[in-house]
Amino acid sequence: MTAAGEEPTASAGERMHELVERLYPLCRSITGDGVRATLDIVGEYVPLEVHEVPTGTQVLDWTVPQEWNIRDAYIADSAGRRVVDFVASSLHVLGYSVPVARTMPLAELRAHLHTLPEHPSWVPYRTSYYTPEWGFCLAQETLDALPDGEYEVRVDSTLADGHLTYAEHVVPGQVTDEVIVSCHVCHPSLANDNLAGVAVATFLARALAEETPYHTYRFIYAPGTIGAITWLARNAERIEQVKHGLVLACAGDSGRLTYKRSRRGDAEIDRVMAHVLAASERPHQVNEFTPYGYDERQYCSPGFDLGVGSLSRTPYAGYPEYHTSADNPDLVSPEAMEDTLAVCREAFSVLDRNRRYVNLSPYGEPQLGRRGLYDSLGGRSDAKQAQMAMLWVLSMADGERGLLDVAERSGLPFDSVAGAAEALAAAGLIKA
């Protein structure tokens, strides 16, 4: 209950939605001030180490491109009225448009216009990162209403040597083995893809910082594709420390949770996510790996072959609003983002506790009663389950199989198995 006169405390979901709304108007791309402004805001929630990588830097098989920045863009009719205006939405400009200042007839202009005829009121998201081009995106109904005539076309942008910007936040763990959590920060006004992922990652980092996690968690905020490739190129010496990973995207829509396995298919994160989703009884789907999608395909490329999966709600291109102006803050909900956050926390809790133990009294069943282990169960409503969990842990504590193996083999909840392991370790019967 909230005391009279006090403001109710916002839920994590509500605060994540507020972050999405703050970030939504910014014009982001794979480089530029929009990315920096985005990271400045995220940095208010978690401290970030920001990296600037110069244009022309070789990163694996790629080269860091020129930096793109834009100040204004519009199409104006003969009366000077802006019929398409970048100020109204950053989606109105083809991403990475080269500068242009011309007057031309509508017939010539049409070749540079992008619409969605199947959704006439929506504006599409289009880019031209590596081919010099200019263009505008607009609603089909806007285009249909334009009369023939001359139009002033202006893109006030720059493409010049600069930097690619990405950032990291690290939550120290008890060990230096790392879990990476990655989200892309290159899309302009698209709420589900991927501001919801940015928000969930940020609040996940905050939640982990309040605990003492077993693994070290490294959060990567980077432009899609080129950003992940740049991170990999600059962190070759760290790759051996990366034991698990998760890419977050499309994390806030109303669809069921979807997990995409790593390239390995049986990485520990794959098993943990499948177990947690099934045990939670949430509507969900587990998909096999494909070399298309988000940055899991970079982390899982065969030279690195990291155990990195991807968590979303409706997957990329799986909802009609994807890469359109309809992917706005109304499409994502506090409840959906909070649910995604909860699944991440549950999964990482399992990942952190999935230890391998060795039975120190492996010849026959040790006497649990004289060690007080049975007495500790007295009065518990789950005493039988807890007792079975102890027996299963003792049976499978061979140093080869972890607690997730025990939970899967026994059909017992992971929390019961982990609790039993803690009790047995405290009694000196097993050791990690």
VENGI-V429611 format. One record per residue. N is the residue number from 1. RES is the residue in one letter. SS is DSSP state (@ for helix, = for strand, . for the rest). Layout:
# VENGI-V429611
N & RES & SS
N & RES & SS
This chain:
# VENGI-V429611
1 & M & .
2 & T & .
3 & A & .
4 & A & .
5 & G & .
6 & E & .
7 & E & .
8 & P & .
9 & T & .
10 & A & .
11 & S & .
12 & A & @
13 & G & @
14 & E & @
15 & R & @
16 & M & @
17 & H & @
18 & E & @
19 & L & @
20 & V & @
21 & E & @
22 & R & @
23 & L & @
24 & Y & @
25 & P & .
26 & L & .
27 & C & .
28 & R & .
29 & S & .
30 & I & .
31 & T & .
32 & G & .
33 & D & @
34 & G & @
35 & V & @
36 & R & @
37 & A & @
38 & T & @
39 & L & @
40 & D & @
41 & I & @
42 & V & @
43 & G & .
44 & E & .
45 & Y & .
46 & V & .
47 & P & .
48 & L & .
49 & E & =
50 & V & =
51 & H & =
52 & E & =
53 & V & =
54 & P & =
55 & T & .
56 & G & .
57 & T & .
58 & Q & =
59 & V & =
60 & L & .
61 & D & .
62 & W & =
63 & T & =
64 & V & .
65 & P & .
66 & Q & .
67 & E & =
68 & W & =
69 & N & =
70 & I & =
71 & R & =
72 & D & =
73 & A & =
74 & Y & =
75 & I & =
76 & A & =
77 & D & .
78 & S & .
79 & A & .
80 & G & .
81 & R & .
82 & R & =
83 & V & =
84 & V & =
85 & D & =
86 & F & .
87 & V & .
88 & A & .
89 & S & .
90 & S & @
91 & L & @
92 & H & @
93 & V & =
94 & L & .
95 & G & =
96 & Y & .
97 & S & .
98 & V & .
99 & P & .
100 & V & =
101 & A & =
102 & R & =
103 & T & =
104 & M & =
105 & P & =
106 & L & @
107 & A & @
108 & E & @
109 & L & @
110 & R & @
111 & A & @
112 & H & @
113 & L & =
114 & H & =
115 & T & .
116 & L & .
117 & P & @
118 & E & @
119 & H & @
120 & P & .
121 & S & .
122 & W & .
123 & V & .
124 & P & =
125 & Y & .
126 & R & .
127 & T & =
128 & S & .
129 & Y & .
130 & Y & .
131 & T & .
132 & P & .
133 & E & .
134 & W & .
135 & G & .
136 & F & =
137 & C & =
138 & L & .
139 & A & .
140 & Q & @
141 & E & @
142 & T & @
143 & L & @
144 & D & @
145 & A & .
146 & L & .
147 & P & .
148 & D & .
149 & G & .
150 & E & =
151 & Y & =
152 & E & =
153 & V & =
154 & R & =
155 & V & =
156 & D & =
157 & S & =
158 & T & =
159 & L & =
160 & A & =
161 & D & .
162 & G & .
163 & H & =
164 & L & =
165 & T & =
166 & Y & =
167 & A & =
168 & E & =
169 & H & =
170 & V & =
171 & V & =
172 & P & .
173 & G & .
174 & Q & .
175 & V & .
176 & T & .
177 & D & .
178 & E & =
179 & V & =
180 & I & =
181 & V & =
182 & S & =
183 & C & =
184 & H & =
185 & V & .
186 & C & .
187 & H & .
188 & P & .
189 & S & .
190 & L & .
191 & A & @
192 & N & @
193 & D & @
194 & N & @
195 & L & @
196 & A & @
197 & G & @
198 & V & @
199 & A & @
200 & V & @
201 & A & @
202 & T & @
203 & F & @
204 & L & @
205 & A & @
206 & R & @
207 & A & @
208 & L & @
209 & A & @
210 & E & .
211 & E & .
212 & T & .
213 & P & .
214 & Y & .
215 & H & .
216 & T & =
217 & Y & =
218 & R & =
219 & F & =
220 & I & =
221 & Y & =
222 & A & =
223 & P & .
224 & G & .
225 & T & .
226 & I & @
227 & G & @
228 & A & @
229 & I & @
230 & T & @
231 & W & @
232 & L & @
233 & A & @
234 & R & @
235 & N & .
236 & A & @
237 & E & @
238 & R & @
239 & I & @
240 & E & @
241 & Q & @
242 & V & =
243 & K & =
244 & H & =
245 & G & =
246 & L & =
247 & V & =
248 & L & =
249 & A & .
250 & C & .
251 & A & .
252 & G & .
253 & D & .
254 & S & .
255 & G & .
256 & R & .
257 & L & =
258 & T & =
259 & Y & =
260 & K & =
261 & R & .
262 & S & .
263 & R & .
264 & R & .
265 & G & .
266 & D & .
267 & A & .
268 & E & @
269 & I & @
270 & D & @
271 & R & @
272 & V & @
273 & M & @
274 & A & @
275 & H & @
276 & V & @
277 & L & @
278 & A & @
279 & A & @
280 & S & @
281 & E & .
282 & R & .
283 & P & .
284 & H & =
285 & Q & =
286 & V & =
287 & N & =
288 & E & .
289 & F & .
290 & T & .
291 & P & .
292 & Y & .
293 & G & .
294 & Y & .
295 & D & .
296 & E & @
297 & R & @
298 & Q & @
299 & Y & @
300 & C & .
301 & S & .
302 & P & .
303 & G & .
304 & F & .
305 & D & .
306 & L & .
307 & G & .
308 & V & =
309 & G & =
310 & S & =
311 & L & =
312 & S & =
313 & R & .
314 & T & .
315 & P & .
316 & Y & .
317 & A & .
318 & G & .
319 & Y & .
320 & P & .
321 & E & .
322 & Y & .
323 & H & .
324 & T & =
325 & S & .
326 & A & .
327 & D & .
328 & N & .
329 & P & .
330 & D & .
331 & L & .
332 & V & .
333 & S & .
334 & P & @
335 & E & @
336 & A & @
337 & M & @
338 & E & @
339 & D & @
340 & T & @
341 & L & @
342 & A & @
343 & V & @
344 & C & @
345 & R & @
346 & E & @
347 & A & @
348 & F & @
349 & S & @
350 & V & @
351 & L & @
352 & D & @
353 & R & @
354 & N & .
355 & R & .
356 & R & =
357 & Y & =
358 & V & =
359 & N & =
360 & L & .
361 & S & .
362 & P & .
363 & Y & .
364 & G & .
365 & E & .
366 & P & .
367 & Q & .
368 & L & .
369 & G & @
370 & R & @
371 & R & @
372 & G & .
373 & L & .
374 & Y & .
375 & D & @
376 & S & @
377 & L & @
378 & G & .
379 & G & .
380 & R & .
381 & S & .
382 & D & .
383 & A & @
384 & K & @
385 & Q & @
386 & A & @
387 & Q & @
388 & M & @
389 & A & @
390 & M & @
391 & L & @
392 & W & @
393 & V & @
394 & L & @
395 & S & @
396 & M & @
397 & A & .
398 & D & =
399 & G & =
400 & E & =
401 & R & =
402 & G & =
403 & L & @
404 & L & @
405 & D & @
406 & V & @
407 & A & @
408 & E & @
409 & R & @
410 & S & @
411 & G & .
412 & L & .
413 & P & .
414 & F & @
415 & D & @
416 & S & @
417 & V & @
418 & A & @
419 & G & @
420 & A & @
421 & A & @
422 & E & @
423 & A & @
424 & L & @
425 & A & @
426 & A & @
427 & A & .
428 & G & .
429 & L & .
430 & I & =
431 & K & =
432 & A & .
